[in-house]
Amino acid sequence: MAVLFLIIGFIVIIKASDILVDASSSLAMRLGVPKMLIALTIVAFGTCAPEVAISFRSVGLGNSEMALANVIGSCIVNVFLIIGIASFIRPIKVKHMTIKKELPILFLVTTCFAILMLDSMFNPLTANTFSRSDGLILMLVFMIFVLYLVNMLKRKEDEKAEKDIKYPTFLSLILIAVAILLIIYSSDIIVNSVTEIALALNVSDKIITMIAVVIGTSLPEMVMTVTSAKKGEFDMALGNIIGTNIFNICIVLGLPIVIYGDMALTGFGVVDILILFLSSFLLFWFARSEKTINRKEAIIMLAIFAFYYAYLII
């Protein structure tokens, strides 16, 4: 039954992601706003729902290790695995505005997060903790992103001919909402099925957590990004990951910390923080090199992901 549910979950998530890409693209063209804006907001925040639920639950219960694994792991998976797979299938073309604005904002957010996690580096007598003030700093950094989104609303893009727009505005909104719900629900089915199969095969708890929780909750972003890249909707593909990572760091982790208070940084060291920083830096570097993330760069991303996961598991 677990295998059957796993297959059903993948069928639903793939079809729902296909609808989400088309509906989001149609909505952007109907409203005359950049597709990147829809990807950075509605799509990114919507596909973040599994991470939000896990983060609030784990921080509330004092499980700092799961809360951090949820956010740090998701950010690393989103770039090195998801962008890696998507750009290997079809090289992702990056617009000048994305290189100039969106990717630097992601780099700023990630760098700020990395610095806030390294208390002991600045004061060896202090243990690494994530305090309420750190959470507030992330929330303030998130406001920069919000201001940028507001500014994006002022940019109008040329609308395509009416026949090129697949869905009307109201239907697009309904389809986006339904597709996001289906993606979240089917990803939950997949995570539960993978966990059940792994337990039946006597796989260790660590491997179950790294695969079922971190990669499992990133399935919405993975299918959405790969589907967008295959359709040539590169703004959707990249915008989804940029928006998701910013939202993950600032809101998924920052907001629960502000609400529940300080959290000890256990189970995570310099290597994890370095890989997190590297994910944002390399994404920006590869994008600005030729304004394309090509297959060679995709292989580098996938190799880093493989080595990092091997380091974690071994």
Number of C-alpha atoms within 10 A of each C-alpha: 9 15 13 9 16 19 14 14 21 18 12 17 25 21 16 24 25 18 20 25 25 20 25 24 25 23 25 22 25 18 14 16 20 22 21 27 23 22 26 27 18 18 27 26 21 22 25 25 19 22 24 22 11 18 28 19 15 17 22 16 11 16 15 21 16 21 26 22 19 27 23 26 21 27 28 26 26 24 27 26 24 27 27 30 21 28 27 21 15 19 22 27 20 18 14 12 10 20 19 12 12 22 23 15 22 24 21 17 23 26 18 17 24 18 13 18 21 20 17 12 13 9 10 10 9 11 15 20 18 23 20 19 15 19 25 16 18 24 20 13 18 20 13 13 21 13 10 15 17 12 10 14 13 10 11 13 13 9 15 12 8 11 7 10 18 16 20 14 18 10 14 22 18 11 20 24 17 15 24 24 17 20 30 22 16 24 24 19 20 25 22 18 21 21 22 17 16 17 13 9 9 10 12 11 13 11 16 21 17 17 18 24 24 23 23 24 25 26 28 28 27 27 22 29 29 28 24 25 26 16 15 15 20 25 24 29 31 28 24 30 27 28 26 28 28 25 26 25 25 24 20 25 25 25 21 22 23 20 13 15 16 19 19 16 19 14 11 14 12 12 12 18 20 12 19 23 23 19 23 25 19 17 23 21 15 17 22 18 10 11 17 16 25 20 18 12 19 26 17 14 25 20 15 19 20 14 10 16 16 10 10 13 10 7
